[in-house]
Structure formats: C-alpha cells, structure tokens
C-alpha cells in the first residue's frame, strides 16, 4: 500500500473513531437524562404508594374501631331484646 493511501486510511479511521466516540458520549448523556427522569417518576410512584399505604392503614384502624363499637351496641341491644322477650313470655304464661 502506498504511503498516501495509508495516511488517508489512518485519518479516516481516526475520524470514524472520534465520530463514534462523540455519538456514544451523546447517547450516554441522553440515556443518563432519561434514566434520571425515569428514576424521579419511580420515586413519585413509590411516594404515592407510601401515602396510600398509610391511608389504608388509617382506614383499617377506623373500620376496626367502628366494628367494635357496633358489636358492643349489638350486645347491649340483644340483651335488652332478650330481656323484653322473656318478660313477654312470662306475661303470656
């Protein structure tokens, strides 16, 4: 191979390598930006789930409290109803 062709090919190789490296750096930067944005969105979703978990736990505690109150009222009402029925049955006898 003659000297001029070799120099031309070396320059072409250098140019292609530099161009490739520049494109690769640009792509890495773009991917990094997209990754950071994606990570921010994931963090927002995680934060939202944490808020929902707390709200669900609070609602569960409230429901459990309400059910306990309802059960206590029902016991009282059933005792009162049972007493009234016994009184009525005695009057009937």
N, CA, C and O atoms as CSV, one atom per row, in Angstrom:
chain,resi,resn,atom,element,x,y,z
A,1,UNK,N,N,0.851,-1.156,0.000
A,1,UNK,CA,C,0.000,0.000,0.000
A,1,UNK,C,C,0.908,1.233,0.000
A,1,UNK,O,O,1.921,1.287,0.698
A,2,UNK,N,N,0.519,2.194,-0.786
A,2,UNK,CA,C,1.396,3.361,-0.826
A,2,UNK,C,C,1.128,4.254,0.379
A,2,UNK,O,O,0.102,4.129,1.047
A,3,UNK,N,N,2.044,5.135,0.636
A,3,UNK,CA,C,2.052,5.971,1.816
A,3,UNK,C,C,0.807,6.877,1.893
A,3,UNK,O,O,0.237,7.037,2.972
A,4,UNK,N,N,0.388,7.460,0.785
A,4,UNK,CA,C,-0.766,8.366,0.775
A,4,UNK,C,C,-2.068,7.626,1.137
A,4,UNK,O,O,-2.901,8.135,1.888
A,5,UNK,N,N,-2.211,6.459,0.603
A,5,UNK,CA,C,-3.406,5.667,0.906
A,5,UNK,C,C,-3.429,5.281,2.376
A,5,UNK,O,O,-4.472,5.334,3.027
A,6,UNK,N,N,-2.275,4.895,2.890
A,6,UNK,CA,C,-2.182,4.525,4.301
A,6,UNK,C,C,-2.535,5.722,5.194
A,6,UNK,O,O,-3.295,5.571,6.150
A,7,UNK,N,N,-1.998,6.891,4.896
A,7,UNK,CA,C,-2.307,8.099,5.672
A,7,UNK,C,C,-3.796,8.426,5.581
A,7,UNK,O,O,-4.427,8.784,6.575
A,8,UNK,N,N,-4.341,8.300,4.382
A,8,UNK,CA,C,-5.765,8.577,4.195
A,8,UNK,C,C,-6.619,7.620,5.036
A,8,UNK,O,O,-7.577,8.037,5.686
A,9,UNK,N,N,-6.259,6.342,5.013
A,9,UNK,CA,C,-6.997,5.356,5.793
A,9,UNK,C,C,-6.846,5.586,7.291
A,9,UNK,O,O,-7.804,5.400,8.040
A,10,UNK,N,N,-5.658,5.990,7.740
A,10,UNK,CA,C,-5.439,6.297,9.151
A,10,UNK,C,C,-6.284,7.499,9.582
A,10,UNK,O,O,-6.887,7.499,10.655
A,11,UNK,N,N,-6.313,8.532,8.715
A,11,UNK,CA,C,-7.131,9.711,9.015
A,11,UNK,C,C,-8.619,9.339,9.044
A,11,UNK,O,O,-9.364,9.800,9.909
A,12,UNK,N,N,-9.036,8.515,8.105
A,12,UNK,CA,C,-10.418,8.069,8.049
A,12,UNK,C,C,-10.771,7.257,9.296
A,12,UNK,O,O,-11.847,7.413,9.874
A,13,UNK,N,N,-9.849,6.395,9.693
A,13,UNK,CA,C,-10.054,5.602,10.896
A,13,UNK,C,C,-10.167,6.508,12.119
A,13,UNK,O,O,-11.046,6.311,12.958
A,14,UNK,N,N,-9.290,7.490,12.225
A,14,UNK,CA,C,-9.317,8.434,13.341
A,14,UNK,C,C,-10.622,9.218,13.347
A,14,UNK,O,O,-11.243,9.398,14.395
A,15,UNK,N,N,-11.031,9.679,12.176
A,15,UNK,CA,C,-12.274,10.436,12.057
A,15,UNK,C,C,-13.481,9.580,12.462
A,15,UNK,O,O,-14.349,10.039,13.203
A,16,UNK,N,N,-13.530,8.365,11.983
A,16,UNK,CA,C,-14.638,7.457,12.315
A,16,UNK,C,C,-14.648,7.160,13.811
A,16,UNK,O,O,-15.710,7.158,14.433
A,17,UNK,N,N,-13.481,6.910,14.391
A,17,UNK,CA,C,-13.381,6.623,15.825
A,17,UNK,C,C,-13.840,7.822,16.648
A,17,UNK,O,O,-14.606,7.668,17.599
A,18,UNK,N,N,-13.373,9.017,16.283
A,18,UNK,CA,C,-13.777,10.218,17.014
A,18,UNK,C,C,-15.280,10.468,16.864
A,18,UNK,O,O,-15.955,10.837,17.825
A,19,UNK,N,N,-15.786,10.267,15.670
A,19,UNK,CA,C,-17.212,10.455,15.429
A,19,UNK,C,C,-18.027,9.453,16.245
A,19,UNK,O,O,-19.036,9.804,16.857
A,20,UNK,N,N,-17.577,8.222,16.242
A,20,UNK,CA,C,-18.254,7.182,17.025
A,20,UNK,C,C,-18.232,7.520,18.508
A,20,UNK,O,O,-19.255,7.414,19.185
A,21,UNK,N,N,-17.068,7.928,19.019
A,21,UNK,CA,C,-16.938,8.261,20.438
A,21,UNK,C,C,-17.828,9.448,20.814
A,21,UNK,O,O,-18.437,9.466,21.884
A,22,UNK,N,N,-17.894,10.437,19.919
A,22,UNK,CA,C,-18.756,11.597,20.161
A,22,UNK,C,C,-20.214,11.165,20.218
A,22,UNK,O,O,-20.952,11.573,21.116
A,23,UNK,N,N,-20.628,10.346,19.266
A,23,UNK,CA,C,-22.005,9.852,19.251
A,23,UNK,C,C,-22.289,8.998,20.485
A,23,UNK,O,O,-23.366,9.086,21.074
A,24,UNK,N,N,-21.329,8.183,20.868
A,24,UNK,CA,C,-21.503,7.334,22.049
A,24,UNK,C,C,-21.630,8.195,23.301
A,24,UNK,O,O,-22.464,7.913,24.161
A,25,UNK,N,N,-20.810,9.244,23.413
A,25,UNK,CA,C,-20.913,10.154,24.561
A,25,UNK,C,C,-22.270,10.851,24.588
A,25,UNK,O,O,-22.895,10.966,25.643
A,26,UNK,N,N,-22.727,11.321,23.411
A,26,UNK,CA,C,-24.044,11.959,23.323
A,26,UNK,C,C,-25.146,10.986,23.743
A,26,UNK,O,O,-26.054,11.350,24.489
A,27,UNK,N,N,-25.059,9.775,23.269
A,27,UNK,CA,C,-26.054,8.763,23.613
A,27,UNK,C,C,-26.030,8.463,25.108
A,27,UNK,O,O,-27.082,8.326,25.732
A,28,UNK,N,N,-24.835,8.362,25.681
A,28,UNK,CA,C,-24.725,8.118,27.128
A,28,UNK,C,C,-25.352,9.252,27.925
A,28,UNK,O,O,-26.038,9.008,28.917
A,29,UNK,N,N,-25.120,10.495,27.497
A,29,UNK,CA,C,-25.726,11.636,28.169
A,29,UNK,C,C,-27.248,11.581,28.074
A,29,UNK,O,O,-27.950,11.790,29.063
A,30,UNK,N,N,-27.742,11.299,26.884
A,30,UNK,CA,C,-29.194,11.222,26.690
A,30,UNK,C,C,-29.807,10.104,27.519
A,30,UNK,O,O,-30.855,10.289,28.137
A,31,UNK,N,N,-29.167,8.958,27.533
A,31,UNK,CA,C,-29.658,7.832,28.334
A,31,UNK,C,C,-29.631,8.204,29.812
A,31,UNK,O,O,-30.548,7.864,30.560
A,32,UNK,N,N,-28.585,8.898,30.226
A,32,UNK,CA,C,-28.492,9.332,31.623
A,32,UNK,C,C,-29.628,10.270,31.997
A,32,UNK,O,O,-30.206,10.158,33.078
A,33,UNK,N,N,-29.946,11.200,31.094
A,33,UNK,CA,C,-31.047,12.136,31.341
A,33,UNK,C,C,-32.372,11.388,31.427
A,33,UNK,O,O,-33.175,11.636,32.326
A,34,UNK,N,N,-32.595,10.473,30.491
A,34,UNK,CA,C,-33.833,9.688,30.502
A,34,UNK,C,C,-33.903,8.842,31.769
A,34,UNK,O,O,-34.966,8.724,32.380
A,35,UNK,N,N,-32.781,8.257,32.164
A,35,UNK,CA,C,-32.748,7.436,33.376
A,35,UNK,C,C,-33.092,8.269,34.608
A,35,UNK,O,O,-33.876,7.833,35.450
A,36,UNK,N,N,-32.506,9.471,34.719
A,36,UNK,CA,C,-32.787,10.338,35.866
A,36,UNK,C,C,-34.270,10.706,35.914
A,36,UNK,O,O,-34.878,10.687,36.984
A,37,UNK,N,N,-34.852,11.039,34.771
A,37,UNK,CA,C,-36.275,11.382,34.721
A,37,UNK,C,C,-37.127,10.170,35.110
A,37,UNK,O,O,-38.103,10.300,35.850
A,38,UNK,N,N,-36.757,9.015,34.613
A,38,UNK,CA,C,-37.472,7.782,34.943
A,38,UNK,C,C,-37.369,7.505,36.444
A,38,UNK,O,O,-38.351,7.113,37.075
A,39,UNK,N,N,-36.183,7.709,37.009
A,39,UNK,CA,C,-35.985,7.481,38.445
A,39,UNK,C,C,-36.840,8.433,39.261
A,39,UNK,O,O,-37.410,8.034,40.277
A,40,UNK,N,N,-36.939,9.700,38.829
A,40,UNK,CA,C,-37.791,10.667,39.534
A,40,UNK,C,C,-39.241,10.213,39.522
A,40,UNK,O,O,-39.942,10.312,40.530
A,41,UNK,N,N,-39.679,9.722,38.391
A,41,UNK,CA,C,-41.067,9.267,38.286
A,41,UNK,C,C,-41.308,8.033,39.144
A,41,UNK,O,O,-42.360,7.906,39.771
A,42,UNK,N,N,-40.346,7.133,39.175
A,42,UNK,CA,C,-40.468,5.947,40.032
A,42,UNK,C,C,-40.541,6.384,41.491
A,42,UNK,O,O,-41.343,5.857,42.262
A,43,UNK,N,N,-39.699,7.354,41.871
A,43,UNK,CA,C,-39.721,7.854,43.249
A,43,UNK,C,C,-41.085,8.446,43.593
A,43,UNK,O,O,-41.578,8.258,44.705
A,44,UNK,N,N,-41.702,9.163,42.642
A,44,UNK,CA,C,-43.033,9.724,42.867
A,44,UNK,C,C,-44.071,8.614,43.058
A,44,UNK,O,O,-44.952,8.717,43.911
A,45,UNK,N,N,-43.958,7.564,42.260
A,45,UNK,CA,C,-44.891,6.435,42.389
A,45,UNK,C,C,-44.711,5.759,43.747
A,45,UNK,O,O,-45.691,5.422,44.411
A,46,UNK,N,N,-43.474,5.566,44.151
A,46,UNK,CA,C,-43.196,4.950,45.451
A,46,UNK,C,C,-43.763,5.814,46.571
A,46,UNK,O,O,-44.381,5.306,47.506
A,47,UNK,N,N,-43.547,7.124,46.470
A,47,UNK,CA,C,-44.071,8.039,47.481
A,47,UNK,C,C,-45.598,7.974,47.524
A,47,UNK,O,O,-46.196,7.978,48.600
A,48,UNK,N,N,-46.216,7.916,46.355
A,48,UNK,CA,C,-47.670,7.798,46.296
A,48,UNK,C,C,-48.164,6.523,46.953
A,48,UNK,O,O,-49.180,6.528,47.648
A,49,UNK,N,N,-47.450,5.436,46.735
A,49,UNK,CA,C,-47.842,4.160,47.349
A,49,UNK,C,C,-47.692,4.217,48.870
A,49,UNK,O,O,-48.505,3.653,49.602
A,50,UNK,N,N,-46.656,4.896,49.333
A,50,UNK,CA,C,-46.471,5.026,50.776
A,50,UNK,C,C,-47.627,5.808,51.397
A,50,UNK,O,O,-48.128,5.449,52.463
A,51,UNK,N,N,-48.043,6.876,50.722
A,51,UNK,CA,C,-49.184,7.663,51.208
A,51,UNK,C,C,-50.440,6.798,51.217
A,51,UNK,O,O,-51.196,6.804,52.189
A,52,UNK,N,N,-50.663,6.051,50.130
A,52,UNK,CA,C,-51.834,5.175,50.065
A,52,UNK,C,C,-51.794,4.110,51.155
A,52,UNK,O,O,-52.819,3.811,51.768
A,53,UNK,N,N,-50.625,3.542,51.398
A,53,UNK,CA,C,-50.493,2.538,52.462
A,53,UNK,C,C,-50.897,3.126,53.816
A,53,UNK,O,O,-51.615,2.489,54.587
A,54,UNK,N,N,-50.424,4.356,54.099
A,54,UNK,CA,C,-50.777,4.995,55.372
A,54,UNK,C,C,-52.288,5.232,55.451
A,54,UNK,O,O,-52.913,4.990,56.483
A,55,UNK,N,N,-52.859,5.708,54.348
A,55,UNK,CA,C,-54.301,5.961,54.353
A,55,UNK,C,C,-55.086,4.669,54.542
A,55,UNK,O,O,-56.081,4.646,55.267
A,56,UNK,N,N,-54.648,3.605,53.898
A,56,UNK,CA,C,-55.317,2.305,54.056
A,56,UNK,C,C,-55.209,1.830,55.501
A,56,UNK,O,O,-56.182,1.335,56.069
A,57,UNK,N,N,-54.023,1.982,56.096
A,57,UNK,CA,C,-53.851,1.574,57.498
A,57,UNK,C,C,-54.761,2.384,58.419
A,57,UNK,O,O,-55.378,1.834,59.332
A,58,UNK,N,N,-54.843,3.706,58.172
A,58,UNK,CA,C,-55.718,4.556,58.991
A,58,UNK,C,C,-57.177,4.136,58.818
A,58,UNK,O,O,-57.926,4.055,59.792
A,59,UNK,N,N,-57.573,3.871,57.579
A,59,UNK,CA,C,-58.948,3.451,57.318
A,59,UNK,C,C,-59.240,2.114,57.984
A,59,UNK,O,O,-60.323,1.917,58.535
A,60,UNK,N,N,-58.288,1.206,57.937
A,60,UNK,CA,C,-58.454,-0.099,58.582
A,60,UNK,C,C,-58.651,0.061,60.085
A,60,UNK,O,O,-59.522,-0.575,60.679
A,61,UNK,N,N,-57.827,0.923,60.696
A,61,UNK,CA,C,-57.970,1.160,62.135
A,61,UNK,C,C,-59.341,1.757,62.453
A,61,UNK,O,O,-59.980,1.375,63.433
A,62,UNK,N,N,-59.783,2.690,61.621
A,62,UNK,CA,C,-61.090,3.309,61.833
A,62,UNK,C,C,-62.215,2.282,61.697
A,62,UNK,O,O,-63.151,2.271,62.496
A,63,UNK,N,N,-62.118,1.425,60.688
A,63,UNK,CA,C,-63.144,0.396,60.475
A,63,UNK,C,C,-63.165,-0.585,61.641
A,63,UNK,O,O,-64.238,-0.964,62.110
A,64,UNK,N,N,-62.002,-0.995,62.109
A,64,UNK,CA,C,-61.931,-1.923,63.244
A,64,UNK,C,C,-62.567,-1.283,64.474
A,64,UNK,O,O,-63.326,-1.931,65.196
A,65,UNK,N,N,-62.255,-0.008,64.711
A,65,UNK,CA,C,-62.849,0.700,65.850
A,65,UNK,C,C,-64.367,0.753,65.721
A,65,UNK,O,O,-65.087,0.475,66.680
A,66,UNK,N,N,-64.851,1.110,64.535
A,66,UNK,CA,C,-66.303,1.197,64.300
A,66,UNK,C,C,-66.967,-0.166,64.507
A,66,UNK,O,O,-68.034,-0.248,65.116
A,67,UNK,N,N,-66.348,-1.226,64.008
A,67,UNK,CA,C,-66.915,-2.571,64.175
A,67,UNK,C,C,-66.988,-2.967,65.645
A,67,UNK,O,O,-67.959,-3.591,66.074
A,68,UNK,N,N,-65.975,-2.611,66.411
A,68,UNK,CA,C,-66.004,-2.923,67.841
A,68,UNK,C,C,-67.157,-2.188,68.514
A,68,UNK,O,O,-67.862,-2.755,69.350
A,69,UNK,N,N,-67.343,-0.925,68.145
A,69,UNK,CA,C,-68.460,-0.163,68.713
A,69,UNK,C,C,-69.804,-0.779,68.330
A,69,UNK,O,O,-70.699,-0.898,69.166
A,70,UNK,N,N,-69.939,-1.168,67.063
A,70,UNK,CA,C,-71.188,-1.776,66.593
A,70,UNK,C,C,-71.459,-3.081,67.330
A,70,UNK,O,O,-72.589,-3.341,67.743
A,71,UNK,N,N,-70.431,-3.896,67.494
A,71,UNK,CA,C,-70.603,-5.162,68.216
A,71,UNK,C,C,-71.030,-4.916,69.663
A,71,UNK,O,O,-71.900,-5.609,70.192
A,72,UNK,N,N,-70.405,-3.920,70.293
A,72,UNK,CA,C,-70.774,-3.615,71.682
A,72,UNK,C,C,-72.223,-3.158,71.758
A,72,UNK,O,O,-72.954,-3.570,72.658
A,73,UNK,N,N,-72.653,-2.300,70.814
A,73,UNK,CA,C,-74.045,-1.842,70.805
A,73,UNK,C,C,-74.992,-2.998,70.539
A,73,UNK,O,O,-76.062,-3.074,71.142
A,74,UNK,N,N,-74.607,-3.904,69.637
A,74,UNK,CA,C,-75.471,-5.042,69.320
A,74,UNK,C,C,-75.643,-5.944,70.534
A,74,UNK,O,O,-76.743,-6.440,70.782
A,75,UNK,N,N,-74.577,-6.164,71.294
A,75,UNK,CA,C,-74.686,-6.997,72.504
A,75,UNK,C,C,-75.696,-6.387,73.471
A,75,UNK,O,O,-76.553,-7.073,74.028
A,76,UNK,N,N,-75.564,-5.076,73.649
A,76,UNK,CA,C,-76.497,-4.391,74.550
A,76,UNK,C,C,-77.924,-4.496,74.027
A,76,UNK,O,O,-78.849,-4.796,74.782
A,77,UNK,N,N,-78.098,-4.249,72.737
A,77,UNK,CA,C,-79.439,-4.318,72.154
A,77,UNK,C,C,-80.017,-5.728,72.236
A,77,UNK,O,O,-81.199,-5.894,72.538
A,78,UNK,N,N,-79.203,-6.737,71.972
A,78,UNK,CA,C,-79.685,-8.112,72.054
A,78,UNK,C,C,-80.035,-8.505,73.491
A,78,UNK,O,O,-81.010,-9.219,73.727
A,79,UNK,N,N,-79.233,-8.036,74.446
A,79,UNK,CA,C,-79.555,-8.327,75.850
A,79,UNK,C,C,-80.889,-7.691,76.215
A,79,UNK,O,O,-81.730,-8.308,76.868
A,80,UNK,N,N,-81.068,-6.433,75.777
A,80,UNK,CA,C,-82.325,-5.733,76.056
A,80,UNK,C,C,-83.492,-6.442,75.370
A,80,UNK,O,O,-84.548,-6.634,75.974
A,81,UNK,N,N,-83.302,-6.826,74.126
A,81,UNK,CA,C,-84.353,-7.529,73.389
A,81,UNK,C,C,-84.671,-8.873,74.045
A,81,UNK,O,O,-85.838,-9.243,74.178
A,82,UNK,N,N,-83.639,-9.593,74.452
A,82,UNK,CA,C,-83.834,-10.875,75.125
A,82,UNK,C,C,-84.622,-10.677,76.419
A,82,UNK,O,O,-85.530,-11.450,76.728
A,83,UNK,N,N,-84.272,-9.651,77.158
A,83,UNK,CA,C,-84.983,-9.357,78.407
A,83,UNK,C,C,-86.459,-9.056,78.121
A,83,UNK,O,O,-87.339,-9.561,78.818
A,84,UNK,N,N,-86.728,-8.248,77.113
A,84,UNK,CA,C,-88.115,-7.917,76.758
A,84,UNK,C,C,-88.905,-9.156,76.332
A,84,UNK,O,O,-90.066,-9.325,76.703
A,85,UNK,N,N,-88.259,-10.014,75.550
A,85,UNK,CA,C,-88.936,-11.243,75.119
A,85,UNK,C,C,-89.268,-12.136,76.312
A,85,UNK,O,O,-90.350,-12.720,76.374
A,86,UNK,N,N,-88.346,-12.240,77.249
A,86,UNK,CA,C,-88.586,-13.064,78.446
A,86,UNK,C,C,-89.738,-12.498,79.263
A,86,UNK,O,O,-90.566,-13.242,79.788
A,87,UNK,N,N,-89.782,-11.165,79.365
A,87,UNK,CA,C,-90.888,-10.524,80.085
A,87,UNK,C,C,-92.204,-10.839,79.398
A,87,UNK,O,O,-93.186,-11.187,80.054
A,88,UNK,N,N,-92.225,-10.716,78.071
A,88,UNK,CA,C,-93.447,-11.012,77.309
A,88,UNK,C,C,-93.853,-12.481,77.446
A,88,UNK,O,O,-95.035,-12.795,77.583
A,89,UNK,N,N,-92.872,-13.368,77.406
A,89,UNK,CA,C,-93.181,-14.790,77.553
A,89,UNK,C,C,-93.739,-15.115,78.932
A,89,UNK,O,O,-94.627,-15.957,79.067
A,90,UNK,N,N,-93.214,-14.443,79.959
A,90,UNK,CA,C,-93.734,-14.663,81.309
A,90,UNK,C,C,-95.168,-14.139,81.446
A,90,UNK,O,O,-96.002,-14.750,82.116
A,91,UNK,N,N,-95.435,-13.020,80.813
A,91,UNK,CA,C,-96.785,-12.456,80.868
A,91,UNK,C,C,-97.778,-13.362,80.141
A,91,UNK,O,O,-98.940,-13.478,80.530
A,92,UNK,N,N,-97.297,-13.994,79.087
A,92,UNK,CA,C,-98.143,-14.892,78.308
A,92,UNK,C,C,-98.452,-16.167,79.061
A,92,UNK,O,O,-99.529,-16.740,78.897
A,93,UNK,N,N,-97.517,-16.621,79.888
A,93,UNK,CA,C,-97.692,-17.900,80.578
A,93,UNK,C,C,-98.656,-17.867,81.695
A,93,UNK,O,O,-98.882,-18.887,82.346
